[in-house]
Amino acid sequence: MAELPRTASVVIIGGGVVGCSIAYYLARRGVRDVLLLEREALGAGTTSKAAGGIRAQFPTETEIRFSLESRRTLETFKEEFGVDPDYRQIGYLTLVSEPAELRAFETRIALQRQMGVDVRVISPAEAQAIVPALFVDDLLAAIWSPQDGFAGPAEVTAGFARRARELGARLLEGVAATGIQVAGSRVQGVETTRGLVSTPLVVNAAGPAARQVGRMVGLELPVAPCRRHIFFTEPFPAIPGPVPLTIDSGSGFYFRKEQERVLLSPGDVEDRGDDLSAAVDWGRLEEATRKAVRRVPVLERAAIAGGWAGLRPLTPDDHAIIGPAPGVEGCFLAVGFGGHGFQHAPATGRYVAEWLVDGRPSLDLSLFDPARFNAGPAPAYPHAADGE
């Protein structure tokens, strides 16, 4: 078991893909004594439950830039990190049945295309040509982005962790943060299950546990851990692969092929409060199969082999929280990514490292300002999120 150091220049709480990316980019910038604490195994939490979606179809310029940068990172990931991320550009296909929803997509598409994203509105018949098993009679159109796709969350996390360690960062598993020492509104250290680490800087990258870690410094972060299910079939050759990640925007249902199996989700989100458990609720299977058979009738013949549930850390406005914690010097936040923390992890790590090393990031990150929720009461959440 690796020894817990008594001091560190920065302590990252959370060993998912976001935390490991931050550790890597800090170490690459020459920051010494980087320490990451993960209470379980690296990538064993929310990261391990991600469906691995990679898309550039976001409504804001900042998030689109994050996606495009992450895509570039994945394209050369094997060469840089020595790990094959299993990155496949098989596309995202979103099915639209309501006129108002189509108009909203068209507004986003104008921005996305302006930024170089290959995305287009296609007819229901064209959508069915891409995924022949679809029922399309009730659709108005579909949104097709052929350069989107998916990658392996475990592989990407392992790549960041491997390189971070090679550059001198210490990533400790099985060590939980139990408290953060603050004196005069300044961070002094992190209390752990294996002792105290003195540090002037803490990065909260705790995913669904972000709210609990925030309370250690007196912050009530608006991050709700919301459960979502993914079920998978027995090998099902009736739908030949590859199949793009296909989202039924009306019902929230989405699916794609994973080797010979079909992954499918009812698109459910359920606020878990402070409960960080994510046991499968098999009562959700009926909802998933009902939505699946309606949109992909041939799935009526598929046998469900299993499933899992993961926690999406959602914020009231569906945007992440990235930046210095208000009122607590030495506490930095990188939380609340919802369903897209995995795909935005490469860009997040680089910009957070820039911020901490240079004093500011090279991209305007005001969209993610932690102080934006202080102006008034937060709207209710959770929100529905798309298929990642």
C-alpha positions in Angstrom: 0.0 0.0 0.0 1.4 3.4 -1.0 2.3 5.7 1.8 0.2 8.8 2.4 2.4 11.9 2.1 2.2 14.4 4.9 2.2 17.4 2.5 1.2 18.1 -1.1 1.1 21.1 -3.4 -2.4 20.2 -4.5 -4.9 17.5 -3.4 -7.5 16.3 -5.9 -10.5 14.6 -4.3 -12.0 12.1 -6.8 -10.3 9.5 -9.0 -12.8 9.4 -11.9 -11.8 10.5 -15.4 -12.1 14.2 -14.6 -9.8 13.9 -11.5 -7.3 11.8 -13.3 -7.2 14.2 -16.3 -6.6 17.1 -13.9 -3.8 15.2 -12.2 -2.1 14.4 -15.5 -2.3 18.0 -16.9 -1.0 19.5 -13.6 1.9 17.0 -13.6 2.6 17.8 -17.3 2.8 21.5 -16.4 5.5 20.6 -13.9 3.5 20.9 -10.7 5.2 18.8 -8.1 3.6 16.8 -5.3 0.3 16.4 -7.0 -1.8 14.0 -4.9 -5.1 12.4 -6.0 -7.3 10.6 -3.5 -9.9 8.0 -4.6 -12.0 6.2 -1.9 -12.4 3.2 -4.1 -10.5 2.3 -7.3 -9.7 4.7 -10.0 -12.6 5.1 -12.4 -14.8 2.8 -10.3 -17.5 5.3 -9.6 -19.6 7.3 -12.1 -16.9 6.9 -14.8 -17.3 3.2 -14.9 -21.1 3.5 -15.5 -20.8 5.9 -18.4 -22.0 4.8 -21.8 -19.0 6.5 -23.4 -20.7 8.9 -25.7 -18.6 11.6 -27.5 -20.6 14.4 -29.2 -20.2 18.0 -30.3 -23.9 18.7 -30.3 -24.0 21.2 -27.4 -25.9 24.5 -27.2 -23.0 26.7 -26.2 -19.7 27.7 -27.8 -17.7 26.8 -24.7 -19.1 23.3 -24.5 -18.6 22.7 -28.2 -15.0 23.8 -27.9 -14.6 21.3 -25.0 -16.0 18.6 -27.2 -13.8 19.4 -30.2 -10.7 19.5 -28.1 -11.6 16.2 -26.4 -12.2 14.6 -29.8 -8.7 15.7 -30.9 -7.2 14.2 -27.8 -8.9 10.9 -28.4 -7.8 10.8 -32.0 -4.1 10.6 -30.8 -4.7 9.1 -27.4 -3.1 5.8 -28.1 0.1 7.4 -29.2 0.3 9.9 -26.3 -0.9 7.7 -23.5 0.0 4.2 -24.6 -3.6 3.0 -24.2 -6.2 2.3 -26.9 -9.3 4.3 -26.0 -11.5 2.3 -28.3 -12.6 5.6 -30.0 -15.1 5.0 -32.8 -16.8 7.7 -34.8 -20.0 5.9 -35.5 -22.2 9.0 -35.1 -25.0 10.4 -33.0 -28.6 10.2 -34.3 -31.3 12.2 -32.5 -34.9 11.5 -33.5 -37.3 14.5 -33.4 -41.1 14.3 -33.4 -42.2 17.8 -32.1 -42.0 21.0 -34.2 -40.8 23.2 -31.2 -38.0 20.7 -30.5 -36.9 20.8 -34.1 -36.8 24.6 -34.1 -34.6 24.5 -31.0 -32.3 22.0 -32.7 -32.0 24.1 -35.8 -30.9 27.1 -33.7 -28.1 25.0 -32.1 -27.1 23.5 -35.4 -26.4 27.0 -36.8 -23.9 27.6 -34.0 -22.4 24.1 -34.3 -21.9 24.3 -38.0 -20.3 27.7 -37.6 -17.8 26.1 -35.4 -17.0 23.3 -37.9 -19.2 20.6 -36.5 -20.6 18.2 -39.2 -24.2 18.1 -38.1 -27.3 18.2 -40.3 -31.1 17.8 -40.3 -32.2 14.7 -42.2 -35.5 13.2 -43.1 -37.1 10.2 -41.2 -36.4 8.0 -44.3 -32.7 9.0 -44.2 -32.6 8.2 -40.5 -34.1 4.8 -41.2 -31.5 4.2 -43.9 -28.8 4.7 -41.2 -30.6 2.4 -38.7 -33.0 0.2 -40.6 -34.7 -1.2 -37.5 -36.2 2.2 -36.5 -39.9 2.9 -36.5 -40.0 6.4 -38.1 -43.7 7.0 -39.0 -44.2 9.6 -36.2 -41.0 11.5 -36.7 -40.6 15.0 -38.2 -36.9 14.7 -38.8 -33.6 13.5 -37.2 -30.4 15.2 -36.4 -27.3 13.4 -37.7 -23.7 14.1 -36.7 -21.5 11.4 -38.2 -18.2 12.4 -36.5 -19.7 11.8 -33.0 -19.3 8.4 -31.4 -18.0 6.8 -28.3 -14.8 5.7 -26.4 -14.0 3.5 -23.5 -14.2 5.3 -20.1 -12.0 2.8 -18.3 -9.4 3.0 -21.0 -9.3 6.8 -21.0 -9.1 7.0 -17.2 -6.3 4.4 -17.1 -4.4 6.4 -19.7 -4.6 9.6 -17.8 -3.7 7.9 -14.6 -0.7 6.0 -16.1 0.9 9.2 -17.6 0.2 11.2 -14.4 2.1 8.7 -12.3 4.9 8.6 -14.8 5.2 12.4 -14.4 5.4 12.1 -10.6 1.8 12.5 -9.5 0.6 10.2 -6.7 -2.8 8.6 -7.2 -3.9 6.7 -4.1 -6.8 4.3 -4.2 -8.8 3.2 -1.1 -8.2 6.6 0.6 -11.2 8.8 1.3 -11.2 12.4 2.2 -13.2 12.9 5.5 -12.7 16.6 6.0 -11.0 19.7 4.8 -9.2 22.0 7.3 -9.9 25.7 6.8 -8.4 28.5 8.8 -9.4 32.1 8.2 -11.2 31.1 5.0 -8.1 29.5 3.6 -7.5 25.8 3.0 -4.9 24.2 5.2 -5.2 20.5 4.7 -7.2 17.4 3.9 -8.2 14.9 6.6 -8.3 11.3 5.2 -9.0 7.8 6.4 -5.3 7.4 6.7 -4.3 10.7 8.3 -3.8 14.4 7.5 -2.3 15.9 4.4 -1.2 19.5 4.6 -1.9 21.4 1.4 -2.8 25.0 0.3 -5.0 23.8 -2.6 -7.8 21.3 -2.9 -9.6 20.4 -6.1 -13.1 19.0 -5.7 -13.5 16.6 -8.6 -15.7 14.2 -6.6 -18.5 13.6 -9.2 -21.7 12.6 -7.4 -20.1 13.2 -4.0 -19.3 16.8 -4.9 -22.0 18.2 -2.6 -20.7 16.2 0.3 -17.1 17.3 -0.3 -18.3 20.9 -0.7 -19.9 20.8 2.8 -16.4 20.1 4.2 -15.6 23.8 3.4 -19.1 25.1 4.2 -20.4 25.2 0.7 -23.8 23.8 -0.4 -23.1 23.0 -4.0 -26.2 22.6 -6.3 -25.1 19.2 -7.6 -27.7 16.5 -7.5 -26.6 12.8 -8.0 -29.3 11.4 -10.2 -29.6 7.7 -11.0 -29.9 6.5 -14.6 -30.1 3.0 -15.9 -28.6 1.2 -18.8 -29.7 -2.4 -19.7 -28.1 -4.7 -22.2 -29.3 -7.6 -24.3 -28.0 -11.0 -25.1 -26.1 -11.0 -28.4 -28.6 -9.8 -30.9 -27.6 -10.1 -34.6 -31.1 -8.9 -35.8 -29.7 -5.4 -35.5 -26.3 -5.5 -37.2 -23.6 -3.2 -36.0 -22.2 -0.7 -35.9 -25.1 1.4 -34.8 -24.8 5.1 -33.9 -25.9 6.2 -30.4 -29.6 6.8 -31.3 -31.7 9.1 -29.0 -35.5 9.3 -29.1 -35.8 12.9 -27.9 -39.5 12.5 -27.2 -39.2 9.7 -24.7 -35.6 10.0 -23.6 -34.8 6.4 -24.7 -31.5 5.8 -26.3 -29.5 2.8 -27.6 -26.4 1.6 -29.4 -24.6 -1.6 -30.2 -21.8 -2.7 -27.9 -20.1 -5.5 -29.9 -23.0 -8.0 -30.4 -25.2 -6.7 -27.6 -27.6 -3.8 -27.6 -27.3 -1.2 -24.8 -30.5 0.6 -24.1 -31.7 3.2 -21.5 -35.1 4.5 -20.7 -33.6 7.9 -20.2 -34.7 8.0 -16.6 -33.2 10.4 -14.0 -33.9 10.2 -10.3 -32.5 12.5 -7.7 -30.8 10.5 -5.0 -30.3 13.3 -2.5 -27.2 12.3 -0.4 -27.6 8.7 -1.3 -24.6 7.7 -3.4 -25.7 4.1 -4.0 -26.7 3.2 -7.5 -28.3 -0.2 -7.3 -30.3 -1.3 -10.3 -34.0 -0.8 -9.9 -35.3 -3.7 -12.0 -38.7 -2.0 -12.0 -37.2 0.4 -14.6 -36.8 -2.5 -17.1 -40.4 -2.4 -18.1 -40.2 1.3 -18.9 -37.0 0.7 -20.9 -38.4 -2.3 -22.9 -41.7 -0.4 -23.6 -39.9 2.6 -25.1 -37.4 0.3 -26.9 -40.0 -1.8 -28.6 -42.0 1.2 -29.6 -39.1 2.8 -31.4 -37.2 -0.3 -32.5 -39.9 -3.0 -32.9 -37.5 -5.9 -33.6 -36.1 -5.5 -30.0 -39.3 -7.3 -28.9 -37.3 -10.5 -29.8 -34.3 -9.5 -27.7 -33.5 -11.1 -24.3 -32.2 -8.8 -21.6 -29.0 -10.1 -20.1 -28.4 -7.5 -17.4 -28.0 -3.9 -16.6 -26.4 -1.3 -14.4 -27.2 2.1 -12.9 -25.0 5.1 -12.5 -25.2 8.6 -10.9 -25.2 11.7 -13.0 -24.1 14.8 -11.0 -26.6 17.4 -12.4 -26.7 21.1 -11.8 -29.9 23.2 -12.1 -28.9 24.7 -15.5 -27.2 21.5 -16.9 -23.8 23.2 -17.1 -20.7 22.1 -15.1 -19.3 24.1 -12.2 -15.6 25.0 -12.8 -13.6 27.6 -11.0 -12.5 28.8 -7.5 -15.0 28.1 -4.7 -16.7 31.3 -3.6 -15.3 32.5 -0.2 -12.8 29.7 0.3 -9.3 30.4 -0.8 -7.5 27.4 -2.0 -10.6 25.4 -3.0 -11.2 24.8 -6.7 -14.3 23.1 -8.1 -14.6 20.8 -11.2 -18.0 19.2 -10.7 -21.6 18.9 -11.9 -20.8 17.6 -15.4 -24.1 15.6 -15.7 -23.8 13.0 -18.4 -20.9 14.5 -20.2 -18.0 14.5 -17.7 -16.3 11.7 -19.5 -16.3 13.3 -22.9 -15.2 16.7 -21.5 -12.5 15.4 -19.2 -9.6 16.0 -21.5 -10.4 19.7 -22.0 -11.4 20.1 -18.4 -8.0 18.8 -17.2 -6.0 21.1 -19.4 -8.0 24.2 -18.6 -8.0 23.6 -14.9 -4.3 23.1 -15.0 -3.9 26.4 -16.8 -6.0 28.1 -14.3 -4.1 26.8 -11.3 -0.7 27.3 -12.8 -1.1 30.5 -14.9 -3.8 32.1 -12.8 -6.3 32.0 -15.6 -7.4 29.6 -18.4 -6.8 30.3 -22.0 -10.6 29.9 -22.8 -13.3 32.0 -21.2 -15.0 29.6 -18.8 -17.6 32.0 -17.4 -20.3 29.7 -18.4 -19.2 27.4 -15.6 -18.8 30.1 -13.0 -19.5 28.7 -9.5 -20.9 32.0 -8.3 -23.8 32.0 -10.9 -26.1 30.2 -8.5 -25.8 32.8 -5.7 -28.1 35.3 -7.3 -31.4 33.7 -6.2 -33.2 30.4 -5.6 -32.1 27.6 -7.9 -34.7 26.0 -10.2 -35.8 22.5 -9.5 -33.8 19.6 -10.8 -33.0 16.9 -12.0 -33.3 17.5 -15.7 -33.5 14.9 -18.4 -30.1 14.5 -20.1 -29.2 12.8 -23.3 -27.4 9.6 -23.9 -23.9 9.4 -22.7 
